[in-house]
Amino acid sequence: MDTRKLKYFLAVVDHDGFNRAAEHLLIAQPSLSQTIAGLERDLGIPLFHRIGRRVVLSEAGKELVGPARLVMRDLDAAQSAVQALRGVRSGRLDITTMPSPGIEPLTSMVAAYTRLHPSVRLNIGAAFTPEDVIESVRNGSFELGLAGSHEPIRVPGVNVLELGRQPLILIVNPQADRFGSGNAIQREDLAGHRLIASQRGSLMRWLVDDALARGVDTEIVVEVAHRTSVLPLVLGGIGHAVMPSSWAPLAQKSGLRTLVIEPVSYLNVALLSRLANLTPAAQSFLAVARQSARVD
């Protein structure tokens, strides 16, 4: 089995079929089909089920995806290490991030990183839970992952660099601002207010649900999965929103007021990576992240 076959296999997986994969790889579709057929012969088992014009991963194909990504990632690391010795500083770095860390500290770290390595192209993917980030790093889909959790992240087999804690804040609906002139409120002060809430499983939603469980008479008027909708909804006068403090600069630039919610709950932010075989691009990003953590 050669790495070219694995590369072509992953292209079919990532591009949902042979035609798009062939276009991405800049090869003829019959050539791609022959290569995948050769890989299936090597393994002695089908990797895809052909359903009309569609292909669906078989159980064997699903099992191969993770190891194939790790092989290709390790190959990239080896090539990048050799290129680095020759003074080559180009390449690609894949990072996955949850929404709030994807605002900060990701923005500051990317700004610092691209100043140092302007020729490295960053691919930033989306994750919605710490478990998503952990799995993406473990299976090699992404080299690095930014995660936020109520508790500090501790996971075996993965390097965890703690980057700081973000207090939860209230982004205030300007059409219903009855909170006075201070910079902080108590959770009980949410009584009588309408809220825009994240879906269950997030720390922000936990705070809202905890307030409701304690008898605070607040109302969830909108539940959002995509947090990019939060600021427009607050600006539209729909309700207030509980978010990590990473959202405060954007909210304030939009003319919105932010208040710390007491007692304070924190989102613990960390950068996750594999324990070994990182590309030079990823190692350099980790160095930037460590400097950012020391500054904070």
N, C-alpha and C positions, 0 to 999 in steps of 0.2 A: 504494500500500500504506500503510495507516495503522497506528499503534501498537496500536490496539484489536485488530486482527486478530492481530498478533504476540502480544499478551497472551493472547488466547484460545488460540492455537496452543500456547504454552508451558504453559498450564493443562492442555490435553489430554495433553501429554507428561508433565508432573509428576504428574498424577493418574491416569495409566494408563487413559485412556478418556474418552468424551464424558459419560457420566452423572455420574461423580464430579467432573469438571471443571465441569459445569453447576451442580452443587450448590455447589461452592466459589465459583463466580462469582456465584451467586444469580440465574441466568437459566434460561430454559426450554431443555431439550436441543435442540429443533428450531431455536431461534434460534442456538445455538452451532454446530450443524451447518451452517446456512446461512452463517454467518460464515466457517467454515473452507473451505467450498466456494467462497466468494468469493475467499479468499486463494489457493486453488489455481487459480482462473481467472486471477487477476492474474499469477501466476507461470507459468501454462501447463503445470503438471506436478502430479501427485498428490503429496501430502505424507504420506498414510497409505494403507496397504493395509487394506481391510475384510475381516476373516476371521470370518464369523459375527457374533457380538456384540462381538468384539474388534477393536481397531485396532493396527496395527504401523507404526512409522515406515518410510517408503520411504527410498531412498538420498538423494533430494532433501530429505526431511524431516530426516534425520540431519545433512545439511550445513547446514540452516537453523538448527538449535538454537543453536549457538554465536553466530553473528551476531545472532540475535534476542535472546539474553540481553544481549549488549553494547549493543544499541539500547535495551532497557528499562532497563539499568543507567545508561546515559548520560542517559536521560530522568529517572530518579530523581535523578541528581546535579544536573541543571539545576533541577528543581522544588525540591529541598532547598536549593540555593543561594539561590533567590529567597525561600523561606520563612524561611531564616535571617536575611535582611535585615529581615524583618517580625517577628523575635523568636520564631519558632516553633522549638521544640526537640524536637518529637516526630519519629517516623520509625522506620525499621528498619535494622539493620546485620547483614549476613550474613558470618559468619566460619566457615571450615573449619579443623579442627585434627587433627593426629595425636594418639594417645592420651596419651603422656607429657607433651608440652607442654600438652595439654588439662587436665592437673592443675595444673601450674605451668610457665610463668608466667601461663597464662590466668586462673586464679582470682584472683590478685592484681590483674591488669590490669582484669578485669571489675568487681571490687569497687570499684576506684578510678574507673572509668569511670561506673558506675551512680550513684555519689555525685554526680558532676558533671552527668550527663545522665539523671535518673531516668525521663524520659518516652520514651526511646529503647528500643525492643524489640530484643533481640539474638536472632538465630537462629544457633545453633552446630551446624554439621554435622560429619560424621566423615570423615576420610581416614586411610589406612594407610601411605602412602609419600610421600616428598617429591615424587615425580612426580605423584601424585594432587593434592597441594596446588597445585603449579605449574600444572597443567592447569585446575583449578577457578578459579584467579585469572585466568589468561589468557583463558578462554572466557566469563568474566563470571558463572559460577554463584555465586561468592562474591567479595566485595570484598577480603577479607583472608584470609590463610591462615597458620597456625602449623605450622612443619615442624621436624623434628629429623633430623640427618644426622651420619655419622661425620666427614665433611669439611665445612668451611664451605661454605654454599650459594652458588654463583655461577651466575646464569642471565640471559641477555640478555633485554631487554624487560620485566623485572620488577624492581621496587624491593625490595631485601633489607635489612631492618633486623636486625642481629645483636643478640640478646638475652642471650647468655651461653652457658656450657657446663655440662652436668650430668655429673658423674662417674658411672660405673656402680658399683652397689652390689649386695651380696648381701642379700636379705631372708631371714632365717634361720628355718628350720623349728624351732620350739621343742622338738620331740620328737627332734631329731637334732643338737643344738647341741654340737659337739665342737671348737669353734674357740678356746677359751681366753678370756681376759679383755680382749684388745686390741680396737682399733677398726678394724683392717684385716687382710686376709688376702692371701696370694699366690694366683695362679691354681692353682698346684700343690696348694694346700690343699683344692681341690674334689675331689680323689681320694677315692674311696670314698663319695661322697655322691650322692644322687638329686636331680635338678633338674627344675623346671618351666621350660620353654623357650618363647620366642616362635617364630613361624614363620620360616623362612629369608628373608633379605632385611633383617632388622632388625639393628641394632648389637648388641643383647643376644644374639641367636642367634649372631652372628659370634664373640663372645667365647667362648661355649660350644664352638662348632665348632673354634675355634682351639686351645682347651685340649685337646680330644679329639685334634686333629691332632698336638699336641706330646706325646702319650702320657699325658696325665692320665686316670686311670681313673675317670671320672665317668659317670653314667648319666642320660639323658633319660627321665624316666618319664611326663611329660605334655607335649604340645606344644599351645599355645593360640593361637587367632587373636584372641579377644576378651580383652584384658588386664584387663578388669573381673573375670575369673575368677581372676586370679593370687593376690590376697590371701586370698580364701576357701580356695583350694587349699593355700596355705602354712599357714593357720590349721588346716586339716583334717589337717595332718601328712603331706601327700603328698610334699613335697620343698621344697628351697630355690628361690629365684628370683633371677635376675639382672635388674635393672631400673635405669633412671636414678634419680638422687637425688631427682627430683621426687616419687617414691613414698614417700620416707622418712617424712615427717610422718604420712601415713595409716597406714603400717605401724607406726610407733611408737605412735600413738594406739590401734591395735589390740592393743598389747602385744607386738609383734614387734621383734626386734633387727635392726639393719642394720649392715653392715660394708663399708668401701671395699675394692674389689678392686684389688690392685697387680700389675704396673704399671697405672696408671690409664688407662682409655679414656674419652673424653668424647663425649657427645651434644651437637652444636652446634645451638642453637635459634635460629630466625630467624622474623620476621614478614614475609610477602610481600604485596605490593600492586601494582596497576597503576601505571604511571608517571604517568598523568594522569587527569583526569575522575573523581576520587573524590568521593563525597558528603561534605558537612560532617560527618556522623556518623562516617564512616571516617577523615577527616582528624583529628578529635578523638581517636579511638582511637589513631591513630598518635602523636599528641602524648603521650598517656598511656604508650604503649609506650616512647617515647624517654626519658621520665622514669624509667621502670622500669629501662631499660638503664643509665642513668647511675647510679642508686642501687646497682645490682648491681656 
